[in-house]
Amino acid sequence: MQDKETTQAPKKYRLVVRSAEEAVRLIREKLGDQARVTSVRQVGGEGLKRFISSPKLEVIAEVGESNDQGNGISAGNEMGNDSVKMDETIAPQIKDDQASLGKTEISQEKIVDNEILDDGETDIVKLLARSGFDLPLLARLKSWVEWKDICELPLADALRAITQGLTDRMGKRAETSLNDSVALLGSPGVGKTTTLCKLLAHEVFINKRVPNVLKIENGMPNPDDALRIFCEVIGVTLFREVDKCPPASNQSPLFVDVPGLSISNAEEWENAGEVLDKKNISSRILVLNGAYDSQILSKSLNLANHAKANYLAITHFDELSNSTKLWPLLLDSNLLPFCICNGQNVTGDVSRGVLNQLIARTFPQELYSKGLYSFQRA
């Protein structure tokens, strides 16, 4: 039997969960009966996420020998075979934090500092999970028919195969062009007006065209102060009446600014679609804030169908540490990726290379340093 004094230091794991019960279940399933909880705290989203996603519990657990045996959790019979007995000090802390959470919409487990998601997972899955890959994307990768072969490849080749697989599944959808009449749709706060200004600047300074802007209200207030000033600066005419707006042409495209649409009211999106139908606006760009929670993004994509949106622009892309959460949404959507926007600079920072931007943000820098660079040099 191994002497306790010669055992390795305990391994620590971080789990982000929505309830105490979920913490107990995950620790039991993933870490085993001898795991101990060392700390619990309530956490929320960072930046804009804190306003749109529910707070959760961060539980730090450790496995292995420790000098502090009085403040943790251990297996016990009092809670049955499928649960873990919590120490009297930790249990109330989890319960108190849980009571302040209310209901949360999603649960995501993220284990750092050590190597496991599941004892049966392959090395590439563990590496991607530790690097921040979104769990729904990992699940999708594992469903690929070629996944078994990818897992047997060296790291550099596996990353290359994943990149190629994602590229193939996106196809040529990133290679899109707009008609002469374009409408921008989105919920309040996603950066719709900023995106419109970026597109207008691109038309004026890069394409050398003279666009017009039509700002409609559709029964809702749609102030134009900031947009009007920007249009005056770059020489673009802003209209608020359809009858006075000239028809769109190749040298003078029309951009239609639709007021912010509620993500809790599908009727608003349907009405906006009907208004655009009457005005024969065929190109309709849904603007999404990439920093938003995945469920908010998914809901917006579903609502966009009511307005017959057919293109997609992603804003605040620079706020993402990686873009893995966007892949499942994009792959399942029938919208054509049109552009990616970074920052608040209205005269630039817009890229049509959606696929390249996604790939670059999908693999964190540490993965490149571990092997991706080897085939980039080839």
N, C-alpha and C positions, 0 to 999 in steps of 0.2 A: 504493500500500500504506500502510495506516495506521501511523503511528509509535507505537511501544510506549509512549513517554512520555506520549502523549495518550489512551491507552486508559483505560477505566473500571476502577475497582477490581474485583478478582475477586469473583464472587458465591459465597456459601457455602451449602452444603446439609447438612442433617442426616438421616442414614438410620439407622434402627434395624433390625438384621437378626439372623439367628440363626447365620450362619457367614461366614467369610472369602470363600468361593466366591460366596455370595449377594451380598455387598457388591460384589465385582468385577463380577458380572453386572449388578446394578442400576445401578452407576455407569456401566458401559459403555452400557447401554440408555438410561438417562435423561439422563445428563450428557455422554456422548460421549467420544472418545478422548483429549481434552486435559485431562480432569479430573485433579485431584491430591488425594490424601488428606493432610490436615493433622493429624488426630489420630484415635485409636482408644481407646475405653475400654469396659469391661464395665459394663452397667447392669442393674438389676433393677427390680421394681415398687415403687411407693410405698405406704406404709401396709400394709394387710392383703395387698395384692397380692404383696408380696415373699415371703409364705409359700406362695402357691398358684400362682405363675407362674415360669417359668424365666428366668434372666437372659439378656440378649442383648448384642449389640455395638452401640455408638453410633459411627458413622463420620462424621466431618466432612470433606466434600470441597469443593473450590472449582474454579470454572471462570473463566477469564480470565487477564489478565496478573498476574504476581506477581514480586516481587523475589527470593523464595525458590524457586528452581527445583530444589533438590537434595533435597527431602523430599516426594515426591508420587508419583503413579502416572501413567503415560502409555501410549499404545497401543504394542503391540509384536507382533512375529511369533512370539516364542518360545513363547507360550501358545496360539497358534491364532487364528482369526478371531473366535471368540465369547468371548474373554477379554481381560483387561487385564493388562499387565505392571506388577507392583508394585515400587516402589523397595526397595532392600535394607534400609533403615531401618524402613519401615512394614510390610513383609511379615511379618517375625518377630513384630512386635507383634500383628498380627491373628491369626496362628497361635497365639501363646501364649494370647491371650484365648479363642480358639475351643476350645482343648484343655481349658480349665477349665469350659466351658459344659455339656458333655454334650449330651443331646438336648433340643431345644426343640420345643414343640408347634405354635406358630404363628409366622408372620413378618409383620411389618407395617412398611410403609415410611411414614415421615412426613418430608416435606420442608418446612422452614421457612425464613423470611427471604427467600425468592424465590418465583417465580411458577409453577413447573411441577410437574405430576404427569406429564404426557405432552404432547408438543408438539401432539397432536391434541385435547386436552381443551378444553372450553368454559370461558369465564371463570367461570361460576357453579360448575363443578366444582372449579376451582382454588381459588376463594375458600372454598368449603365445606371442602375438604381442609386448607387452611391454618388454618381455624378449629377444626379438631379433629374433623371428621365422620369417623365410623368407616367404613373402606373397604367393608365389606359393605353398609352402608346406602347409600353412594354408588352401588354397583353396582345395588342395587335401584331407586334413583331413576332411573338411566339406562335401566332396563328398562321404565319406564312408557311407555305409548303416547303420552302427551301431553308427554313429556320434551323433544322437539325444540322444541315451541312454547314451553315454559317457558324454555328457554335463550335464546330471542330476546326475552324480556321484560326491562324494566328491573329492576334489582336488587330494589327494594322489591316489585314485582309478582311477581317470580320467587320470592322468599321467601314471599310470601303464597300463591302457587300450591302450593308445596311443603307448607306448613302445611295447606292445605286438602286436598291429596292424602293426606297422612298421616292426617288426621282422618277422611276418607271411608273409608280402608282399615281403620281401627280400628272404624269404625261406631259402634254404640251399646253396644259390649261393656263399656265402662267403667260403664255404668248397670246395676249388678247389686245384688241383695239376697240375703241369706242365709236359710236355713231356721232353725228354732229349735234345731237341733242342729248344732254346728260343730266340726270337728277341724282342728288346725294341724299341718302336716307340714313337715319340713325336715331338712337335715343339721346336725350339731353346729356351733355358732358363728355361725349365720346371723342370730340375733336373734329366734328363735321365741318364747322366753319373754317378752322385752320387748314383742314385738308382741301377744302374748296379754294382757299387762297393759294395754297401750294400749286394746285393744278392750274389756276389762272396765271400765276407767275410763269409756270412752265410753258404755257401756250404763248404768252407774250414774248418772253425772252429767249426761249429755245425754239419753239415752232414758228415764231414770227407771225402769229395769227392774232386777230382782234376779236376775242370772245365777248359775248354779252352775258349778263346774269339776270335771271328772273327770280325774284324772291316772293314766294307764295305763302299764304297764311293757313289755308285749309281749315278755317274756323278756329285757329289758335294764334295767339300773338307770336310774331316772328320779327323782332327788332333787327334793324340793319345798321346800326351806328358803326360798329367796327368794320364790317364788310364794306359799307359804303365808303368809308375813309380809305380803305385799302384799294378799292376799285378806282377811286379818284387819283390815287398816287400812281398807279400803273396804267392809267388811261382806258379802263374798262367801264362800260356803261351799265349801271344797275337799274333794272326796271321792277316796278311793283304791280303793274297792270299788264295783263296778257295782251290786250288789244294794242298796246303801244309798243310791244316788244317785236322787233323784226324777226322774220323767219331765220332759222339756222341754216348755215351754208358751210362749205368746206373751209373757207377762209374766215368765217365768223361763226364758230360753234356757240351753242347756247348751253349754259349751265344753270340748272334749276335748284334753288336752295329750298328744301322742305323743312318745316319746323320740326323740332325734336319730338319723337314719337315714344309714347310710354311702352315699357316692356311688360306692362300688366294689362294692356288694352289692345287686343288684336283688332278691334274695330277701327282704331285710329290708323293702323297700317293698311287695312282694306280700303278705307276712305282715301288715303294718300295714293294708293295704287289706281283707284278709279279716276282721281283727278289727273294723274299722269297719263292715263289711257286717253282721256279727253283731249289732252294737249299733245298727244302723239310722241311722248317722250319714251323712247324704247330702251336706252341705256340707263340702268338704274344701279347706282353703286351703294351697297350697304357699308357704312363706316363702323368699324368695331374698335374699341379700345383694347389693345392686346394685353394690357395689364389687369383687365378685369378677371374675375373668377370664371372658371371654365363653364359652370352652369349658367352664368349670366350670358356668356358668349353663345352657348348652345341655344338658349332661349331666344336671343336676338336673331340668330340664324333661322330658327323656325318661324318667327314672326315675319321675317323678311319675305318669306314665300307669299304672305298675304298681300304684300305690296309688289309682288312680281319682280323682286330684285334679281339681277343676273350677274353682277360684278361685286367684288369685295375689296375694300381698302382697310388695312390694319394700321392703327395709330399707336403711339407710345411704345413702339417696338423696342426702342433703346432702353426701356425700363425692365425688359425681360433678361434674366440671367441666361436662360435658354428658351428655345421656342417649342419644346417638346409637347406642351399641352395643346398647341395649335394644330398639330398634325392630324389627330383623329377628327377634329372639327372640320378641317379643310378637306380631308379625304372623303368624309361622309356628305359634304355639302355639294349642291349642284351649282354653287356660285363660282364664277371664274375669278381667280386672284388677279387683281389689277395693279395694286401698288402697296408699298409699305412706307410709312411715314415715321420719322424720328424727330424728337424735339419739338419746340414751339416756334422755330424759325419759319415764318410763313413764306419765305422766298426760296427755300431749298429743303434739303434733307428728305427728299421723296425718291423712292427707287422703284422702277418697274421690274427689277430682277427679283421677284418674290421668291422663287425657288432657291436662288443662290443665297438670299438673305436668311431663309429658313434653315438651310443646311449649315450655314456659318454659325448660327446661334443654337443649333441642335446639339452639337458636340462641343462641350466646354474645353477651354484651353488645355486643361490637364490631360484630356484624352488625346489631343493632338500631340502633346509632348510624350505620351506613352506609346505612340505608334503610328498615328495618322500621317505624320510628316514623312514616314518612310516611303509611302507610295506617292506622296505629292512631289517628291524629288525624282521619281522614276520617269 
